[in-house]
Amino acid sequence: MCLLKIYLQENGSRRLIAEDIALIVKENEEIKIRNLNFEEKKLKNVEILEIDALNSILLLRRSDSAEK
């Protein structure tokens, strides 16, 4: 089973922020993620930059509104 790894792109580099993610839901200005153990986390001020299904990667970056 290939579950997603989530990376946050900042300052030209990627940082792993979550692994084994089975569910991703966008709710208003937040992205809610849930892993295999049903642990849930809400990510604020981020936007989806890329979804790479072949390599099981979701790449996020800080949203422009967070920088202002």
N, C-alpha and C positions, 0 to 999 in steps of 0.2 A: 504494500500500500504506500503510495507516494502522497504525503501530505505536504502542505506549504510551509516554507520558511519565509519569514517576513524580515526584510531589511529596510533600514531607514538610510536614505542617501543624504549626507550632509558634508559640505565642504569638499566635494569631490571624492569622498570615500563612502563605503557602505558599512553599516553596523547591524549585525544580527540582533533583532529585538524579540523574536518569537519563533518557536519551532512546533512542528506537529499540529499545525492549524487545520482544522476540519471545516470551520464555518466562518464566513466573513459577511457582515451585514452593515450597510451604511444607514445610519439613523441621524437625520438632520445633519449636523456638522461633525459627527463622530463616526468612527469606524469601530464596530464591535467585533472582536475575534474570540473564538472558542477553540480550545485544543481538544485532544483525544480524551483527556481526563475531565472534560466539561468545565474546565477553569475558564472564566471569562475575563476579558480585559477590554477597556474602552480606550481608544486612541483619539486624542483631540488635536486639532490644528494640523492634520496631515491629509494628503491627497494621494491617490493611486497614480503612480508614474508608469508602471509596467507590470503586466502579469505574464510570466514565462511558464506556461503549463508544461513544456517539455522538461524543464529543470526544476519544477515545483517551487518557483520563487515569486513572491509578491514584493515589488519595490515601491516604497513610499517616499515622499519628501514632505517637508514642512510646507503648509499652505501659505500663500502670499499674505493672507489676512493675519497670520501669526507673526509676520515680520514687521508689520506696520504698527 
